[in-house]
Amino acid sequence: MIARSMDRATEEAIQRASVLGFQTVWDRFEAQMPQCGFGETGLCCRNCMQGPCRISPFEDGPKVGVCGATADIMVARGLLRAVAAGTASHGGHAKHMAHTLLMASQGSAPDYKVTDEKKLLSVAKRVGIEPNGKDINTIAQELARVALSEFSEKDSPLSWVATTVTEGRVKKLMPLGVVPTGIDSAVSEAMHRSTYGVDSDPVNLLLGAVKCALADYASCHLATDIADILFGTPSPIKTRANLGVLNEKAVNIALHGHNPLLSEMVVRASEEPDLIEKARKAGAQDGINVVGICCTGNEVMMRHRIPLATSSVSQEAALLTGAVDAMVVDYQCVMPALQSASECLHTQIITTMGISKIPGALHVEFEETHALQRARQIVEAAIEAFKRRDMAKVNIPDVSSDAMAGFSVEALVEALSLLNKEDPLKPLIDNIASGNIYGVCLFAGCNTVKVPQ
């Protein structure tokens, strides 16, 4: 058997799945073994109607596709398309944030407002917007329009690349032609150049992947900036993590996905006295308990101390406790298998985005114009699901630990300013230059079923 998890809570959930006769992500992974070696190495292609083609990595078998594409071409095209898919996903999230900031500044999304004015002014100045006595909503509106202009192709580099990447790095990237001028256009170009009969130079294809990846970076940075503006820039906080944060005596709502526009509203609705009282009348002695999963869980964890129940690959484990009354999802990293798991128990899966539905789930279409109203509807659905909970099936692992979150760039700079108020980054840079610190790296991305978590 393949090693599954080093986390005791997840292992308990896996054992619970076996008792219930439910296939987890690990079972489905094992059923796929051995996975396709051609796909694993990137030596397969179905980018045109003459395929699918595959190239043998061994001595026997074809060495080129029908069109003549070599192994290097095939792998480079596949990587470029994978980068384009990720950029489209992060870009969609960022565009959603920008549209909401625009609507909030115009008054058509009344449940949203500028929370961090300092961050708004800082970002606006960075992308060339001068305050000049303008009110906050006017500046927010101008910033939202600049953000939305990042998605269409223009004559100049993306503002969220040109103003955040170091000047020296931009100078090195410009001659290579990899500084993007539009997020959506970078995705479109990547799909075009990786199509049959277009780019057949592996190095050029990889440069295209770099260009698209920079558009992805811009999307992530843009979305983070706007989230901070709307909901507040995080600062270090202490909370709890793992499945033990679920509460047997409360209506448990798990927030899963990527979009804080939804999760922020559900957190706000869950704190309304009338809904808490409604939960208690339904039998939930402790009212409503909101927990997070995956990236949207991180958003509410670092801003509201909402505990994190589990991670992406073990998302089914939360349902297998029998204590989650509703799992509210938006988009990205949401397994379709969640609905199957919910049918073993009582959990109500609630989808909220028109582009991300699951057959059998309750769909509550999220609308920025009626955001809090939709969030209340979601909380009420969770309370109704609680009434169907079978307490005999509740099995919450007694596993949780302290967690620290909220380390935004602003929080880190503020901490370093205690060492050098005039130039907060100097102590860090000096220690990197002297070799005391080897460097700074970012750990980002979800874990995978291929490696025990």
N, C-alpha and C positions, 0 to 999 in steps of 0.2 A: 504493500500500500504506500502511496506517495505521502510524504510528510505534509501535514496540513497546517497546523498553527502552533505557535509557541505560547499563545495567549490562553490562559486557563478558562476564561469566560467563553471564548470562541469554541474551545474544545468541548465544553459542556453543551453548548448549543448544537454542535455537530452530533454529539451523542443523542441529544434530544430529537434531532431530525431523523436519526436511525429508528428511534422508537415510534415516531409518527409515520414512518415510511415515506419521508420527503427527501427528494434528491437535492442536495446542496450544490453550490458552484464547484466544490471539490469533487463530488460524485460525477458531475457532468464533465469536468476536466478529465477525470480518469477514463470516462467512457470514450473520450476522443483519442486516447492513446493507442498507438503512437500517432502523434499529430503529423500532418503532411510535411515531409521533409522539403518539398519544393517551396511550399508556402513559408516554412520556417526560415529558409535561406534567401527568400525573395526571388527565387528562380522560376517564377510563374507569372504569366501575364494574361489578362483578359480585357485589355484596353481597346480591342477592336473585334469586329465580327469574324475575323479569320482565326481567332483563338477559340478556346484558351490554349496557350502554348506553355511548354515547360522545357527547361534546359537541365540536362543531367550534370551533376557536379562530379560524376565519375567518368572513367575512360569511355565506356559505352554510352550510347544514347545521343540525342541531338545536342548540338552546341550553340545553335541559334534558333530563334523563333521563325515563324512563317515569313515575316517581313525581313528577316535577317538580323534582328536585334540580338546582340551578344548578352552574355551574363551581366556585364557591367552596365549596359544600357537598361536592361530589365530591372536590375536592383535600384539603379538611380531613379528611374521613372516611378517605381513603386514607393520609394522613400519620399519623393517629391509630392506624390498624391497623398501620402499619409500626413505630411506637413500641411498640405492644403486643407485636409479634413479638420485637423486641429485648429487651424487658423480660422476656418469658417465657423467653428463652434465658439471659440473665444470671441470672434468678431460679432457673432449674433448676440452673445451676452452683452458685449460692450455697447452695441448699437441700441439694445433694449434700455440700457442704463442712460444713454445719451438722450433718447426720446423721452424718457421719464423725467429727466432733469429739465428738458425743454417744457414739458407739460406742467411740471410743478412751478416753474418760473412764470408761466402764463396763467396759472390759476385753474387749469383744467384737470389737474390731479391733486385735489385738495388735501389728501391724506399724506402727501409728501411735501417737504420743505427743506430749505438749506439749513442744515444743523451746524456745520462747521464753516463759519464765514472766513476764518483765517485760512483754511485750506482752499476755499474757493478763490480768494484773492491771490494766494500763492500760485495756484495752477493757472489762473487767468493771466497773471503777469508773465509766467513762464512761456505761454503760447502767444504773447503779444497783445493782450487786451489791457488797455489802460483804464483804471477806475474813473478818473476825471470827474469825481463827484456823482457818479452813477449810483443808483440804489442797488441793493443786493440782487433783487430779482432780474434787473436789467443785465447785470454782469453775468448772472447764471444763465440767462437766455443767450447771451453772446457766446459764452463758453460752450453751451450745448450745441450751438450752430457750428462752431469751429470743430467740435468733436464729431458731429455728423458729417462734416465735409471731409473727414479723414477716410471715409469709406469709398468715396468716388475718386476716380483718377484725377490728379491735378498736375500743375507744372512744377511744383516744389515738393521736396521730401516730406514725409509725414511729420507733423509737428511733434507727435509723441515719440518720434525717433530722434529728430534733429535737436530737440531741446533736452533730451534725457541721456542720450549716449554721449560719451566724452568726445570732444572736438577732434582729438587725434584719431580716435577710432573711426569717426565718420569720414575723415580724410582718407583713411585706408580703404574704406568700403566703397566710396564714391567711384573710383576708377574701375572697380569690378562690376559696376552696374547693379549692385544688390541693395541699394537703399530704396525702399518702396515709396511710391507716390500715392498709393491708395490701398486700403485694406482689402476691399472686395475685388479690386482689379488685380491684386497680387494673387488671390485665390483663382480668379478666372484665368490669369496668365499661366499659372501652374498647371491647371487642368488642360489648357490648350497645348502647351509645349510638351506635355507628357502623353499626348494623343498620337495615334498611329501616323507616321509620316511627318512628324514635326522635329523636335529636338532629339538628335541621336548621338550627341556628345556627352558622355557620362560626367565629365568635369563641369560642363556648362549646365547640365541638369542639376548637379549638386549646388552650383552657385544660385540657381533658381530656388532651390530649397532654402538656402540662406536668406534670400530676399523675402520669401514667403514667411520664414521664421521671424524675421524682423517685423513683419506686419502683425504676426501673432503676438510678439512682444508688445507692440504698440497697443493692440487690443487689450491685453491684460493690464497694462499700465493705465490706460484710459478708464477701464471699468473700475479699477481700484480707486483711482482719483475721484471718480463720481460717487462711488459708494461711500467714501470718506466724507465727501461734501454733503451728501444727503443724510447719512446716518451717524457721522462722527468718526474722527480718526482714532483708531484703537490705541490704548495704552496698556501696559502690563497689568493683567488681572490673574486671580487665582480661582480655579473652578475644579470640577471633578470630571473624570473620564472613565469609560468602559461600561459594560452592560449593567453593572450594579447601580447606575444612576437612575434606572427605571424604578418607579414607585408603585407597588402593588395596591396602595390605597388611593391612587389618583388616576385621573384620565390621562393616559400617556399619549402625547402627540410627538411623532418623530418627523423632523424636517430634513428632507433629503434632496440633493441636487446641487445647483450652483448659484441660484439667483436670489440675492438678498432683498429684492423688491417684494417678493412674496413672503419670505421667512420673517422679515421685520414686521410685517402686518400681522402675521399669525401670533408672533410673540406679544404684540401690543393687544390683540384681541383676547389672548389667553389671560391677560392681567385685568380684564374688565370685571368688576365685582358681580354684575348680574350673571355672567357666564360661569364664574367660579361658583356662585350659589346654585346655578342650574346643575353643575357637575356634582355638587354635594347632595342635592336632592335626588340625583340619579344613583347615589350610593357611594360616590367617590369622596371619602372622608377628608382627604388632603387636597381636594380641588383638582387643579389642572397642572400637569408636569410636562413641560416641553423639553425635548432633548434633540440633539443634532446628529446628523450623519453626513460624512463627506464634506464637500466644500461649503455648502450653505450652512452646515453645522458649525464650521469654523467662523463664518461671518457673524453668527449670533453669539457664538462662544466668546469671541474677543470683544464684542461690544456690550453684551448683556449678561455675561457669565453663565449662559445656557450650557449645561454639561453636554459633553460629547459621548454618545452611546457607543459608536463603533465606526469603522472605516468602510471604504468603498467595497472591498472584496468580501467583507463579512456582513454586508447589509442585511442578508437573510437572517443572520443570527439574532438580530433585534426582534424580528417577528416570531422566531421560534421560542422566545421566552413566554409567549402567550399573554404578555402584558401590554403590548403596543396596541392601542385602540385605533389609531389612525396613523398612516404614514403618508405625509403630504410631499409630493414630488413636483419638481418643475422640469428641468431638462439636464441631460448629460449625466452619465455614470449610473443611471437608473436601470436595473436589470428587469427585463420583462418577466422573469421568474418570480418576482415579488408577488404577483397576483396569485400564482399557484400556491405559494407559501401561505398567503392570507386565507385561502380557501380551506386550508387545514385547520385554521383557528377561527378567529372572529375579526381580525384586523381589517379595517376599511382602507384600501389603497385609494388615494385621492390624487388624480392628475389635474393639472391646472393650466397647461399651455397647449394651444391649438396644434403645435408642431410636435407634441410629445404625448401621445395617448397610449393606453394599454387596454386591450380588450378585457371586459369584465370589471374594470375599475370605475369608481364614481368620478365623473369629470365635472369639476367646478371651474369654468373658464375665468381666468384671472383677468381683471380689467383695472388698469391704473386709475381710471376715472371713478371707480367704486371699490378701491382696494380694501379698505377696512371692512366694508360690507361683505365682500367675498371672504375675507379672513374669518369674520364671525360665522358665516355659513359653514366654513370648514371646521371650526371649533365645535359647532353644534352637531355636525356629522360625527365627530369624534366622541362626543358625549352619548349620542345614540348608539354608537358601536360599543361603548363601555357597558351599556345595558345588556349586551349579548355576550359579554365576556364570561367564559367558564373558568371560575377560580380554581377548579381542580386541575386545569391545564397550565396554570401560571407557574413558571419555574425561572425565577430571576437569579442568575449567578451572583453570589455575594463577592463580587470582584469590582473594585473601582480604586482609583488613585488620584492624588492631587495632580493638577495640570496647570501650567503657566502658559498664558497666551497673550496676544495683543502687542507683539513686538513690531510695531510699525516703524518705518524709517524715521519718522518724527520722534518716536519714543526712544529709539536708539541714539539719535543725535542729541536729544535732551540729556540722556544718561552720560554720553561722552563729554558733554559741555561741562560736567562737574570737574573734569580733568583739565579742560582748556576751553574757557568760555568764548574766547575770541575766534578760535579755529577748532571746533569740536572734533573734526575728523583727523587732525594732525597726530594725536597720540597713536591712533590706529595705523595711519599711513607710515609713521616713523617705525613702528614695530614690524610692519610688513617689510619695509625697506631694509631693516637691520637683520631680518631673518628670524626674529623671535616669534613672529606669526607667519606661517607659510602662505596664507592667503585667505580669502573669504569665498565660500561657495554656497550655493542655494540648493537645498533639497526640496524638490517640487515634484508633484505627480502622485498618483494613487499607487498603492501596492498591487501586486498581481498574484493570481492563484498559482503561478509557476514557482513562486518562492514562498516558503513558510513565513507567515507574518509574525 
